[in-house]
Amino acid sequence: MANARSLRALDWLNFFIADVQTGFGPFIASYLAARKWTQGEIGLMLSVGTITAMASQIPAGMLIDALPGKRGAAAAAIVALMFSALLLGTSATWLPVLTAEIFHGFASCMLTPAIAAVSFALVGRMNLGDRIGRNARFASIGSAIAAALMGLFGEYVSVRSIFWLTAALGVPALIALSMIEPSRVEVPVPGSASEKKTDKAAASTHRETLRELLGDKRLLVFACCVVLFHLSNAAMLNLAAGDVTAHMGDNVQLVIAACIIVPQMVVAMLSPSVGRYAQSWGRKPIMLIGFSALPIRALLFAGVSSPYLLVPVQVLDGLSAAAFGVMLPLIAVDIGGGKGRYNLCIGIFGLAAGIGATLSTSIAGFVADRFGNTVSFLGLAAAGALAVLLVWLAMPETKNSGLSPEKPDEAPVEG
């Protein structure tokens, strides 16, 4: 088990990483629009980042699995994010923005599995649920504070200053990362030299190939669940925000900001409990609860008439985000943690999330244009209901899969 100093440093690392990532959200579109970019040009440039991220998910996961030093990979990703922010702050011309989007897409895909691997190495499998929940809490608090702080900078300094602030926040993230000491774990990475010296059962463990991993029914079913989750979820707030903007005069930005901040606060409050219950109840009950919030939220959005009622509905977004955010890395370690493929699993699930989110915004926008927002929300509710049914009928419980009494903490060596 890691010492208290390393665990506190991991808290702050998640906090500041969320701060950095917040700078690459909707602020980019606002920044480029202020520099006279057309909506088509902005959409094309943001699509470059999305495509890069989707294409990088699996290679990044495989790379993190192969690297012995997970902290070094995390540091490289943070530096790349800082570089991207500096490029955006320096110039809003085509080449710097394109380069920044490409660097950001790949760095984000490196960072997520690297942080997950560091967490796994520090606490081991049996304590990972609590740790992932704590990571999510600090990340949500960081996102909410950063959104408010960057909004103030954009309003009272300049939109460009948001990216200087984003780059600056990478410095305390690197400091926090440097304070995490190398993990001391009893069970080494499968296939490593030290692992070969252990008992015969451990020596027979091998690092699965991608083809072998893709033959695991649990991985395929959960990947389909991830696609449906994001197919239902990704477009909901965008549709609701567009409707608010079209039908509300004053306080539009305040309502939209509240719709973003409220679920972050819910995630911060619930995530540690979600992690603990996932360890005692199992993964499937938590998934059913979190996924069930999706169709309910979509139906409420379809029926809400007052823009101010959107904010309490967003509590359900926090519930589903807390459940999904904690379950994804836990199910990844259940499936691939003992086979040397924890981060590859995270990459596969990240790709599934990207596919679902891309389809969600595209299809929901088309349906809303042709048939109206209400029909679009009903379609999103149907996708959410399908996700719940898939979890209920096809997703097996993965909590204790591959975990033997002799090897309770199968954690990768962190160097």
N, C-alpha and C positions, 0 to 999 in steps of 0.2 A: 504494500500500500504506500502510496506517495505521502510525503510529508505535507504539513499544513501550509507551508510557504508555497509549494508548487500548486496546490489546489486553489489557494487565494489568487495566485498569479493567473491561473486558468480562468477564474471568474473575470478578472479585469481584461484578459485577452478577449474573451467573448464580448464584453462590454464595448471595447474600443473597435473591434472588428465590425460590430454592428454599426457603430458610428461611421466608419469608413464606407461601408457598403450603402448606407443611407444616402450618401452624396451622389451615388450613381442612379438614383431613382428618378422621379418625375422632374427633378431639377434640371436634368440635361435637356429635356424637351423645352422647358421654359427658357433656358439659356440660349438654345439655338434659335428659338422663335424670336427672341429679342434681338438676335443678330441677323434677322431678315431671311432665315431659312424658311422654305415652304413646308407645309405639313407633309407633303410627299417626300421631300428630301430628309426630313426628320425621321419619318417612318422607315425609310430605307436604311438610314444609318443605325437606328436602334435595332433593326432586323439583323444587321451585320453582327452586333453583339449577341443577339439571341441565337443566331445560327452558329457562331463560334462556340458559345457555351454548350449548345446541344452536341456539336461535333466533338467537343473536348471531354465530355463527361466520362466516357469509358476509358480513353487513353489516360486521363488524369488519375482515375481510380487505380488503374494498373500500375502507373508510375509510382504512386504513393505506396502501394503494396510492395513494390520492388525496392524502394529506397530504405536503407537502414535508419536514416536520420529523419524522423517526421518533423521535428522542429525546424530543421533546415529548409524543408519543403514549404512549411508554413511561412517562414521568414521571406523566402523568395517570392511567394505569392503576395505577401503584404507589400513588399518593395515594388512589385509590378503594379499593384493597385495605386500606390502613391505616385508612381510614374505616370499612370493613366490620368490621375487627377491633375497633375502638374501640366500635362499636355493640354487638357481641356481648359485649364485656367490661363494658359499661355496664349492659345489661339483657338478661334472658332472656325478656322478654315477647314477645307475638306480633308486634307491628308492627316493633320494632327488628330482630328476627331475620329477618323477611320482607324488610325493606329491605336488610339485610346480605347475604342470599343473592342478591338481584337484582343488587346492586352487584358482588358477587364474581363472579357468572356472566359479566357483561359485561366486567368489568375483565380477567379471565383470558383472554378471547377477544381482547382488545386487546393484551395483554402478549406473548403467544406470537408473533404475527406481527411485532410491533414489534421484539422482540429479534432475530428472524430477519432483519428488514430492516436493522437496525443492523449485524449480523454480515456480511451480504452487502455492505453499503456499505463496510465497513472492509477486507475482504480480497478481494473480487471472486469471480467464479464459480470460477476455477481453483483457488483455495485454500479454497473453502467447505467441502469435506469435512473437512479438518483442523480448521477452525474450529468446525464443528458438533460434531465429536467432542470437542473441548476444552470447548465449552459444556456438553455432556452430562456430562463428567467433573466439572466444578465444581458443576453442579446436583445431581448424585447425592451428592457429598460433603456439600453443604449440606443436602440432605434428610435424610441419615443423622444428621448432627450435630444438626440441629434436632429430629428425632424424639426423640433421646435427651435433649436439653436440655429440651424441652417436657414430656416424660414426668416428668422430675425436678421441674420447676416444678409440674406437676399433682399430683404425689404429696406434695411437701413444702411447697408454698405454698398453692395453690388452683387448681382447674380454670379459674377466671376469669382467673388470672394468665397463662395460656397466651396469651390474646388480647391482653393488654397487651404481652407479649413480642413477639407477632407484629407488632403495630403499630410497636413500637420498632425491629424489624429492618428496617422499611421505610426508616428514616433512612439507615443506611449504604448501602442499595441506591440511594437517590437521590444520595448523595455519589459513589458509583462511577459512576453514569450521567452526572453532571455533569463527570467527568474524561475522558469520551470526546469527543475533538475531532471537528468536522465532517469527514467523509470527503472526500478529493480523488480522484475517479475520472475516468478518461479518457472513458468512455462515459456520457452523461447518460440520464435517464429518457426512453424513447420518447415523442415528442410534445411534449417541452419545447422552449422557445425556442432553447436552445443546441444541442439535437439537430437542429433544422431547418437549422442552418448547416453541418452536416457533409456527408459524401458522399451521393450519390443513394440508395444502398442503405439507409443509415441513415435518410434522410428519408422513405423509403417505409414504414418500420416504424410501426405504429399500436398503440394500446392496444386489445386485444381486448375485445369486449363479453362479458357473461356467457354469452349464447347461443352465441357463437363458441367460447368456451372449452369449454363443455359438449359441443361437437361433436368434441372431441379424444379419440380412442379411448384414448390412454394415460392421460388423466385419469380416464375412466370405469372402465377396468380396474383402475387402482390404487385408486380409491375403493372398488370392490367388494372388493379385497384388504384394505383397511383395515377394512371392515365385518366381514369374516370373521375377521381377526386378533383384533379386540376381542370378537367373538362367542365365540371360543374362549378368550380370555385373561381377560376381565374378572371372571368368576365363579369362577375356579379357586381363588384363595387364600381367598375368602370361604367357599366350600364346605369347604375343608380346615380353615380356622380354626374353623368351626362344629362339624366333626367332632372336632377336638382338644378344644374346650371341653366337648363332651358326654361324652367318654370319658377325659379326663385330669383328675387332681386338682390336684396341685401343679405349679408352674412353667408354667402355661398361658400367662400373659402374656409370660413370657420366650421361650417357643417362638414365639409369634406375632410378637413384636418381632424375633426373629432372622430369621423368614421375610420380614420387611420390609427389614431392614438388609442381609442377604446379597446380594440382587439389586442393591441400590444400589451396593454395593462392586464387584460384578462390572461394572456399567455404567461406574463410574468408571475401572476398569482397562482395559476393552476399547474404550470409545467412540473415543478418539483413533486407535487402530489400525483400527477399523472405517471411520472417515473416510478414512484414508490408502488402505486397500485399495479403498474405493469409487471413489477417483480412479484407481487403477491397474487394478483388475480390472473395474470397472463396477458398476452398481447391482444387476443381477439376481442374480449369484452370492451377494452378501451377503444379499439378501432371501431366497433359498432356504435359506441356512444358518440365518438367524434365525427364519424361519417354521417350519422343520422342528423346531425345539425345542418348538413348541406341542403337537403331538399326542404327542410323547414324554413331555413333562411331565405331560399329562393322564392318560396310561396309567399312569405311575409313581404319581401320586396315587391312582388307582383301586386299585392293588395294594399300596400301602404300608400296613403294619399298625401300625408303631411311630410315634408322633407325632414323635419325635426325628429320624426319617428325612425328614420334610418339609423340614427346613432344607437339606440337601444337594441335594434336588430343586429347590429354589428358585434354584440356580445357573443352571438352564436359563432361568428367568424373566429373570435378568440378561442372558443371551445374546440372547434374543429382544428384550428391551427396548432393548439397545444397538443392535442392527441396525435395529429399527423407528424408534427415536428419531433416528438419524442419517439414515436413508433418506428419511423423510417430507419434511424441508426440502430435501434434495438433489433429490428427484424433483420437488418443487414448483418449484424454480428451473430444472430441465431443461425443464419444460413451460411455465411462465409467466414465467420470469425475463427473457427477451428481449422479452416482449410487454407489460411493465408490469403483469403479473397474478400476480406471485410470491406476495403475501400473500393474494390471493383464492384461489389454489390451496390455500394452507395452511388457509384457512377452510373450504373445501369438504372437505378431508381431515379437519379437526377435526370437522365435522358428521357425516361418515361414522363416525368413531371413536365419537362420542356415540351414534349409532344402534346400532352394534354392541355397545357396552357396556351400553346399556339393555336390549336384547334378551337379552344374555347373562345378566344377573342375574335377569331376569324368568323366562325359559324354564328356566334351570338350577335355580332355586328351585322352580318348579312340578314339574319332572321329579324332583328329589330328594325332594319331599314325596310324590309318587305312587309312584315306583319305586325310590327309594334313591339314595344318593350315588354308588355305583359306576356305575349306569346314566347318571347325570348327567355324570360324568367321561368316560364313553365317548362321550356326545353331544358334549362339548366337544372331545374328541380328533378326532371326525369333522369338526367345523367347522374345526379346525386343519389337518387333512389336505386339506380342500377349498381352504383358503387356499394351501397349498403347490402344489397342482395348478394353481390359477388363475395363480399367479406363473410356474410352469414352462411352461404351455401357452399363455397369453394375454398375459402382460405383456412388452412389448418392452423392449429395452435403451434407456435414455434418456440415457446419460452424455454423449454428444457432440451431442445433438439441438439444432439451432439455434445452434450455436457455430461461428462462422466464424474463420479465421485472422486476419482483420483486426480482429476484436473479441473477444479472448480473455477479457476481464473485463467482462461485462455486469452492472454493479452499479448500483443506484439511487443517486441523489444523496441524501446525508444532510445535513440542515440543522439 
